[in-house]
Amino acid sequence: MENSQQQNLEMATLGAGCFWCVEAVFQRIKGVVKVESGYSGGKTENPTYKEVCSGNTGHAEVCQITFDKNQVSFTEILEVFFGTHDPTTLNRQGNDVGTQYRSAIFYHNEEQRKTAEKVIQTLTAEKVFEKPIVTEIVPFAKFYKAEDYHQNYYNNNPTQGYCYFVIRPKIEKLQKVFKEKLK
């Protein structure tokens, strides 16, 4: 990657339920150059999937998204984020329940924090969701990459039950609602 291209890269760390879903969505967005599944927002150093699933580490399942801000803005990343999960349910997405499935934006700088607050204010003012948005906006501290078998999960396991019944419909919605943002 050229230096000039590297200077245009920015990172977003987002939690929106199961990281398999978030990863599958953002891998398809124009301008996204890398998506890694992992854990953020907790107290345990180097947590395992099993530890995070216990709900005792404080971590959320997240994706760390590296994107080229000349091709896709942080605001657009958040539009996709809010358009592909339910930000009104506390600590759950569908049948996935627990603090590890919370809706969260781990901001990397002041500009990201302000953008996240503005997007939520706009969605609230426009009554996009019937219930209040409960997405937390918190400073990014650390990211722990999830085990290798969690990386690129949907692409590697499209016929697995969870992928077929939970992730595939999200991808289909993405293809309809965000067609112009797809690779």
Secondary structure, DSSP 8 states (H G I E B T S, - for coil): --HHHHHTEEEEEEEES-HHHHHHHHTTBTTEEEEEEEEES-SSSS--HHHHHTT-S--EEEEEEEEETTTS-HHHHHHHHHHSS-TTSTTEETTEESGGG-EEEEESSHHHHHHHHHHHHHHHHTT-SSS----EEEE---EEE--GGGTTHHHH-TTSHHIIIIIHHHHHHHHHHSGGGB-
